Amino acid sequence: MLVDSSVARSFAVLGWTRHLLLLTGGTILLAEGVHGAHPDDPSELRGIIRALERQAHEAGLGSGEGGRALAAVQGLEEMLALDPGKLVVLVPEADLFRYRNKSA
């Protein structure tokens, strides 16, 4: 099952990655951009982690809000650390981006 960043984030921040794996038959599929195929690639989920880390720091590490933000970071990092057979980034092939004139 292909999931977007909001679904992946929602399950991960609750610590429910295992539930998402059950719902998806053992493989979470993400589109390129939601998470990069390589560590330097753009990733919405890594951006969410950075935002949550800033939120935790700004709220204060001992605060309830800061603690929730750090728990969310942990859940997302656990999801992104899944075995590549369980977390698959789908990358479109180059020929899908070429314009095809069907009338020619």
Secondary structure as UniProt FT lines:
FT   STRAND          2..3
FT   HELIX           5..13
FT   TURN            14..15
FT   HELIX           17..23
FT   TURN            24..26
FT   STRAND          28..33
FT   TURN            39..40
FT   HELIX           44..59
FT   TURN            61..62
FT   HELIX           64..80
FT   TURN            84..86
FT   STRAND          87..90
FT   HELIX           94..97
FT   TURN            102..103
//
